Amino acid sequence: MKKLLKEKYGISEEIMTLSEEVLAQIKPQTDEIRKVAKYNQIKVLAAFNDHKISDAHLLGSTGYGYNDRGREAIDAVYAQVFGAEDALVRHNIICGTHAIALCLYAVLRPGDTLVSVTGKPYDTLEEVIGTGSFGLGSLKDFGVHYKQVDLANGEVDYNNIMSTIDENTKAVLIQKSKGYDWRPSLTNQQIGEIIRFVQGINRDIICIVDNCYGEFAEPDEPTDHGADLIAGSLIKNPGGGIAQTGGYVTGRAELVELAAYRLNCVGLGKHVGATSDANRQILHGLFMAPHIVAESMMAALFCGSVFERLGFEVCPKPGDYRSDIIQAIKLGSEEKVVRFCEGIQRGAPIDSFVTPVPWDMPGYKHQVIMAAGAFTQGASIELSADAPIKPPYIAYMQGGLTFDSAYVGILCAAQNVVRCG
Ligand SMILES: *Cc1c(COP(=O)(O)O)cnc(C)c1O
């Protein structure tokens, strides 16, 4: 193996030795990740069994898509897995931002206030909310107000939430994962505490969770802790690396229906919409998701541990509890960030020969560099890394359909960064 890694990927003896030490060091955490995967796999399997998923559900529909048994079963299976009343899982929810936007537009009306209680939401949501540069068509354009409670040293600021929420507060937005931030991702337990606190002030406030990257990382989900609506992308965790596009919304039935009104149109809601060939992928992907999430969590853990050993600050740290698939590494210079992403790209099954470069990605303020050599374009449940080009030059890596292949990319990234000196 060493010979192959050296010949094909230029991995030095030093990095190989380091990697072997790290693999031994992280054994207790990988065992824990496997345990959560097993629990979630049984949960998913049971939902398939309870809803008697059969070959017929794998087929799609055309035209209006009336009585699409697969589509209806997928919603029911998702709802059960997430401990929710109902779900809207569609290939034509184009990404995570779209899924979250559906939740916001579903519940917020002119004069209402949305409060983000976990600081600045994910970059692409700024345009949706209206704090970005476009404005037109945003929630603000429709007369929805926005307030934000920043985290205090990475912690939820309960006093500030208390003083910010008022009688116009209709909904609260909670972001589970760190996004492009340097803070611990929230656990579902912590999300439950926030929800109880907010609904203790006013129990009618709708709690919406941006669940991107969080699915199946823990044995529970935000909906198990009282979230009214949660949303995510199918080219991240719940698509299991199989779904080629899509998003989901799940939670309280009446709110899911409102999200469907927004996606489709009022009156038609969830009950119309051809699925073409998507049902098979969505079901197959959900079935694979607990396992694939575990593979990518092990990759994140391995990556964090290697870079900590190399002297970099990492978040989360190797021994920390993990509630999503993200590993952040503070690399400290543009060169190292670029070289890191090149290494990750080198270990990808697709486009490994391509050199990623920083570019002006739509919806983002700074230039972003992305390493993504994926079967599904941009899928971040597959091995990938991205970094906004700004100090302190943090790279975020995530994904990996198999730990053994992600391992190669991570070694290449480590080798590249070490060569920077
Ligand atoms: C990925 C992500 C989103 C949505 O991003 P898309 O690229 O639109 O799928 C939102 N929030 C967080 C925390 C994310 O990681």
Ligand as a Chemical Component Dictionary entry (heavy atoms), coordinates in Angstrom:
data_LIG
# 
_chem_comp.id                   LIG 
_chem_comp.type                 NON-POLYMER 
_chem_comp.pdbx_formal_charge   0 
_chem_comp.three_letter_code    LIG 
# 
loop_
_chem_comp_atom.comp_id 
_chem_comp_atom.atom_id 
_chem_comp_atom.alt_atom_id 
_chem_comp_atom.type_symbol 
_chem_comp_atom.charge 
_chem_comp_atom.model_Cartn_x 
_chem_comp_atom.model_Cartn_y 
_chem_comp_atom.model_Cartn_z 
_chem_comp_atom.pdbx_ordinal 
LIG C1 C1 C 0 -24.848 23.759 1.996  1  
LIG C2 C2 C 0 -25.548 24.573 3.007  2  
LIG C3 C3 C 0 -26.703 25.298 2.702  3  
LIG C4 C4 C 0 -27.352 25.305 1.342  4  
LIG O1 O1 O 0 -26.486 25.276 0.320  5  
LIG P1 P1 P 0 -26.845 24.790 -1.152 6  
LIG O2 O2 O 0 -25.540 24.925 -1.821 7  
LIG O3 O3 O 0 -27.888 25.740 -1.641 8  
LIG O4 O4 O 0 -27.352 23.403 -1.096 9  
LIG C5 C5 C 0 -27.310 26.008 3.708  10 
LIG N1 N1 N 0 -26.817 25.996 4.947  11 
LIG C6 C6 C 0 -25.722 25.307 5.286  12 
LIG C7 C7 C 0 -25.240 25.333 6.693  13 
LIG C8 C8 C 0 -25.070 24.573 4.325  14 
LIG O5 O5 O 0 -23.980 23.871 4.661  15 
# 
loop_
_chem_comp_bond.comp_id 
_chem_comp_bond.atom_id_1 
_chem_comp_bond.atom_id_2 
_chem_comp_bond.value_order 
_chem_comp_bond.pdbx_ordinal 
LIG C1 C2 SING 1  
LIG C2 C3 SING 2  
LIG C2 C8 DOUB 3  
LIG C3 C4 SING 4  
LIG C3 C5 DOUB 5  
LIG C4 O1 SING 6  
LIG O1 P1 SING 7  
LIG P1 O2 DOUB 8  
LIG P1 O3 SING 9  
LIG P1 O4 SING 10 
LIG C5 N1 SING 11 
LIG N1 C6 DOUB 12 
LIG C6 C7 SING 13 
LIG C6 C8 SING 14 
LIG C8 O5 SING 15 
# 
